[in-house]
Amino acid sequence: MLAILLFEDLVIAFVLGFAATGGGSLASTLGTVSKAIAFIAVSLAASRWLARPLDRILDRLPREFFLLFTVALLVGMAAVAKELGLSEAIGALMAGVVLAETSVREEIEERFFSFRDLFAALFFFVFGLSIDVGALGRLGWLLALAVPLTILGKTAAGYFAGLVGGFTPRQSFNAGVALIAHGEFTIILAQLAAGNERLTDAVQSDLTAFAGLYVLATATVGIVLMKESKWIARRLFPAPRLAVED
């Protein structure tokens, strides 16, 4: 599951890079591809080759400057991504990748957990304010189609990926169900899409409303299914029984 989520994060970095540019000519698209690949490649190289130098720097810094250095790296890489015409989310994501290879990773996680929860709550709160619940009447048919397809698609993808990885059918099914509830990047992409000036106000509002209702529905259903996945797996894949000889 962690491997699949990590791969999703790397892929979404490219998607965010394209979405943030708002489209354009072939040359513009190729330029975006080149910049996104270069930025991610440099970040991955930094996480591989600069882990020890960063360890030495962070170990010698007082705790206050340790926190300031981490924040500065986060904001700096987000600013560089923005300057390159990419999404700030790419810079923030790759800043985490760079520091993930250091020995102080656990300390960074511990000290920034409260910030993560605070800003995550604010992010979803602000996004919730922009959702028009009344749009459910117009978008109900689309949600009724998208949510079941998402559940089936993620469950099937996780199941077959687990079988390829050598897991049992039950384990593969549990892994696929656990992937249903993840949809944070859907909201980010919806915000970027809603900011496209080529779209009408009505379409922008529908995009935002659909993304919010879609994530809410998949998260709710996903949590319930994940809680009951072992019971469902036992029913779908009963344990083989030995034949009784007369």
C-alpha positions in Angstrom: 0.0 0.0 0.0 2.8 2.4 0.9 4.5 1.7 -2.4 1.3 2.4 -4.4 0.7 5.6 -2.5 4.3 6.7 -3.0 4.0 6.0 -6.8 0.7 8.0 -6.8 2.5 11.0 -5.2 5.2 10.9 -7.8 2.7 10.7 -10.7 0.5 13.4 -9.2 3.6 15.7 -9.2 3.6 15.6 -13.0 -0.2 16.0 -13.2 -0.1 19.1 -10.9 2.7 20.5 -13.1 0.5 20.3 -16.1 -2.7 21.5 -14.4 -1.0 24.5 -12.9 0.0 25.8 -16.3 -3.5 26.0 -17.6 -2.8 24.4 -20.9 -1.3 25.9 -24.1 0.6 25.1 -27.3 2.7 21.9 -27.9 5.9 23.8 -27.1 4.4 25.1 -23.8 3.4 21.6 -22.9 6.8 20.1 -23.7 8.4 22.9 -21.7 6.2 22.0 -18.7 7.1 18.4 -19.0 10.8 19.2 -19.2 10.7 21.5 -16.2 8.6 19.0 -14.1 11.0 16.1 -14.9 14.0 18.2 -14.2 12.7 19.5 -10.9 11.7 16.1 -9.7 14.9 14.5 -10.9 17.0 17.1 -9.1 15.0 16.7 -5.9 15.4 12.9 -6.0 19.1 13.3 -6.6 19.3 15.7 -3.7 17.5 13.2 -1.4 20.1 10.6 -2.4 23.3 12.5 -2.4 22.7 15.3 0.2 21.3 13.2 3.0 24.5 13.1 5.0 25.4 16.8 4.6 21.9 17.7 5.6 22.2 15.4 8.6 25.4 17.2 9.7 23.8 20.6 9.3 20.6 19.7 11.1 22.4 18.0 14.0 24.5 21.1 14.7 21.6 23.5 14.6 19.7 24.6 17.8 16.1 23.4 17.9 14.7 26.8 16.9 17.0 27.1 13.8 16.3 23.4 13.1 12.6 24.3 12.7 13.4 27.5 10.7 15.6 25.5 8.3 12.9 23.0 7.7 10.3 25.6 7.0 12.7 27.6 4.8 13.4 24.5 2.7 9.7 23.8 2.4 8.8 27.4 1.4 11.9 27.8 -0.8 11.2 24.7 -2.9 7.6 25.6 -3.2 8.7 29.1 -4.4 11.1 27.6 -6.9 8.4 25.3 -8.3 6.1 28.3 -8.6 8.8 30.3 -10.4 9.2 27.5 -12.9 5.5 27.6 -13.7 4.7 24.5 -11.7 2.4 24.0 -8.7 3.6 24.9 -5.3 2.4 21.5 -4.2 5.2 19.9 -6.2 7.8 21.9 -4.3 6.3 21.0 -1.0 6.0 17.3 -1.9 9.6 17.1 -3.1 10.9 19.0 0.0 9.4 16.2 2.0 11.1 13.7 -0.2 14.5 15.4 0.2 14.2 15.3 4.0 12.8 11.8 4.1 16.3 10.3 3.7 17.8 12.2 6.7 18.3 10.6 10.1 16.1 13.4 11.7 13.1 12.4 9.7 11.2 11.1 12.7 11.9 14.3 14.7 10.7 16.4 11.8 7.5 14.4 11.7 7.0 14.6 15.4 7.5 18.4 15.5 5.4 19.1 12.4 2.4 16.8 13.2 0.5 19.6 14.9 1.2 22.0 11.9 0.0 19.3 9.5 -3.2 18.7 11.3 -3.9 22.5 11.7 -3.3 23.4 8.1 -5.1 20.3 6.8 -8.1 21.3 8.9 -8.0 24.8 7.5 -7.5 23.6 4.0 -10.6 21.4 4.1 -12.6 24.1 6.0 -11.9 26.7 3.3 -12.6 24.2 0.6 -15.9 23.3 2.3 -17.0 26.9 2.3 -16.7 27.0 -1.5 -18.9 23.9 -2.0 -22.5 24.5 -3.2 -24.5 21.7 -1.6 -27.4 22.7 -3.8 -25.4 21.4 -6.8 -26.2 17.9 -5.6 -29.4 18.0 -7.6 -27.5 18.8 -10.9 -24.5 16.5 -10.1 -26.2 13.6 -8.4 -26.2 11.4 -11.5 -22.5 12.1 -12.0 -21.7 11.2 -8.4 -23.8 8.1 -8.7 -21.7 7.0 -11.6 -18.3 8.2 -10.4 -18.4 6.8 -6.8 -19.2 3.1 -7.7 -16.6 3.2 -10.5 -14.0 4.6 -8.2 -14.7 1.9 -5.6 -14.6 -0.9 -8.1 -11.5 0.5 -9.9 -9.4 1.0 -6.8 -10.4 -2.3 -5.2 -9.7 -4.2 -8.5 -6.4 -2.3 -9.0 -5.2 -3.0 -5.5 -6.4 -6.6 -5.7 -4.5 -7.5 -8.9 -1.4 -5.5 -7.7 -1.4 -7.6 -4.6 -1.7 -10.8 -6.5 1.2 -9.8 -8.7 3.2 -9.0 -5.5 2.6 -12.5 -4.2 -0.1 -11.7 -1.6 -3.1 -13.9 -0.9 -6.5 -13.0 -2.4 -7.7 -11.8 1.0 -4.6 -9.7 1.6 -4.9 -8.2 -1.9 -8.5 -7.4 -1.4 -7.8 -5.7 1.9 -5.1 -3.6 0.3 -7.4 -2.5 -2.5 -10.2 -1.5 -0.2 -7.8 0.5 1.9 -7.0 2.7 -1.1 -10.6 3.9 -1.6 -10.7 6.6 1.0 -7.7 8.6 -0.4 -8.8 11.7 -2.4 -6.9 14.8 -1.1 -5.2 15.4 -4.5 -8.7 15.4 -6.1 -9.5 18.6 -4.1 -6.2 20.2 -5.1 -6.7 19.4 -8.8 -10.3 20.7 -8.6 -9.1 24.0 -7.1 -6.5 24.4 -9.9 -9.2 23.5 -12.5 -11.7 25.9 -11.0 -9.1 28.7 -11.4 -9.0 28.3 -15.1 -10.2 31.6 -16.6 -11.4 29.8 -19.8 -14.2 28.1 -17.8 -17.5 29.8 -16.9 -18.4 30.6 -13.4 -21.1 27.9 -13.4 -18.6 25.2 -14.5 -16.0 26.3 -11.9 -18.7 26.1 -9.2 -19.8 22.6 -10.4 -16.2 21.4 -10.4 -15.6 22.5 -6.9 -18.9 21.1 -5.7 -18.4 17.7 -7.5 -14.8 17.3 -6.1 -16.0 18.0 -2.5 -19.0 15.7 -2.6 -17.0 13.1 -4.4 -14.2 13.0 -1.8 -16.8 13.1 1.0 -18.7 10.1 -0.5 -15.6 8.0 -1.3 -14.0 8.7 2.1 -17.2 7.8 4.0 -17.8 4.6 2.0 -14.1 3.8 2.0 -13.8 3.9 5.8 -16.8 1.7 6.2 -15.5 -0.9 3.7 -12.0 -0.8 5.2 -13.4 -1.5 8.6 -15.4 -4.5 7.3 -12.9 -5.6 4.6 -11.7 -8.7 6.5 -15.3 -9.9 7.0 -16.1 -9.3 3.3 -12.8 -11.0 2.2 -13.7 -14.1 4.3 -17.0 -14.3 2.5 -15.6 -13.7 -1.0 -12.5 -15.9 -0.5 -13.4 -18.7 1.9 -10.6 -20.8 3.2 -10.1 -24.1 1.3 -11.2 -27.2 3.2 -9.6 -30.6 3.1 -11.6 -33.3 1.4 -12.9 -35.9 3.8 -12.3 -39.5 2.7 -14.8 -42.2 3.4 
